[in-house]
């Protein structure tokens, strides 16, 4: 069973999401939050599999929440749930560590599919958002250097990989699991638009 938490300040939307999730026996809804501050405080204790969060929240944003929680719980998966399709919002959410990004007008069955896909290691996005992300990542590397595309932890993983360290050695050095190393690598490959570690390392050092 996939355990889930929701962060959404608009109560009607929050209740709608709650109904969708509770209608499927594959999910267990653990908690709903209406602000990022409470979520940041309680998620480390709750430790769900997936967090579905809005971006624009009162006080700290959903992106702030992702950044803070991923530094503590790197395996926790976030999917952003928002009305926005702005490139900067998409880019910042992914940089913060989000693994999925869907719009609020997404059909209930697609929301369920996205949550399952995310839990299984995928990166669900609406078609419009996927196109925007690809257009951003396809920009010349001179304008979007590796440091701008990858999170700090992803940069650490890639740098250790470039020095010849094995997955287990990287996991030991960064005090994370091997599965987390692999998840970071999958994210790196997606963000850098490469197929393997050799291409990823080349982009780290060849930026002209």
C-alpha positions, -999 to +999 in steps of 0.1 A: +000+000+000+013+035-009+012+059+019+004+095+010+003+130+025-013+161+009-003+197+012-030+220-001-043+252+014-076+254-006-099+232+015-123+222-013-093+210-035-078+193-005-111+174+002-114+165-035-079+150-035-087+132-002-118+116-018-098+105-049-070+089-028-093+073-003-114+058-031-085+035-042-075+007-019-039+009-031-035+041-011-034+050+025-038+087+032-019+096+063-023+133+067-035+165+050-017+198+056-028+233+047+006+249+050+043+240+043+055+249+078+034+221+095+043+197+068+081+204+072+077+198+110+057+166+108+067+148+076+100+135+091+080+117+118+052+105+094+075+095+065+049+087+038+060+072+004+046+102-016+037+138-009+013+156-032+018+193-027+007+226-041+033+252-050+017+284-038+010+281-001+006+307+026+041+314+040+067+289+027+060+275-007+057+239-018+091+242-034+105+253+000+090+223+015+105+199-011+140+215-006+139+212+032+124+177+034+146+161+007+177+172+026+164+150+055+145+123+037+161+120+002+139+089-007+106+107-001+089+114-034+072+147-042+047+154-069+037+190-075+000+198-079-006+232-093-024+254-118+008+269-130+027+259-162+054+286-159+089+275-169+105+289-138+081+271-115+087+238-132+124+243-132+126+253-096+104+224-085+125+199-103+158+215-090+144+212-055+139+175-059+103+170-071+099+139-092+065+147-108+044+177-118+008+177-127-019+203-132-049+208-110-073+201-139-059+166-143-087+139-143-090+118-111-080+086-128-048+103-142-040+116-107-042+080-094-020+068-123+005+095-116+008+086-080+014+050-088+039+058-116+058+081-092+060+054-065+072+029-091+101+052-100+086+072-128+084+110-133+048+118-142+041+151-159+013+166-179+021+167-217+023+205-217+047+206-187+068+178-202+072+198-234+082+229-214+107+210-193+123+195-224+125+229-241+143+242-210+167+213-207+174+214-245+187+250-241+225+254-247+245+243-217+263+276-217+230+292-207+220+263-184+252+249-169+252+216-150+252+235-116+219+252-126+202+220-138+211+197-109+205+198-072+234+199-048+231+162-040+229+153-077+260+173-083+278+154-055+267+120-070+278+130-105+312+143-093+319+111-073+308+091-103+333+110-125+361+101-101+354+064-106+336+056-074+311+027-075+275+030-065+281+014-031+311+037-025+290+068-034+263+056-011+287+051+017+304+085+012+271+104+011+254+082+038+225+073+015+213+039+001+223+024-032+187+027-044+189+065-037+221+068-056+204+051-086+173+073-082+196+104-083+213+091-114+180+085-132+171+121-124+205+133-136+201+115-169+167+130-174+178+166-166+209+164-187+192+146-215+217+118-216+215+080-217+244+068-195+270+079-169+297+086-196+275+111-213+266+127-180+302+130-169+310+145-203+284+172-197+299+179-163+333+188-178+325+197-214+303+228-214+312+247-245 
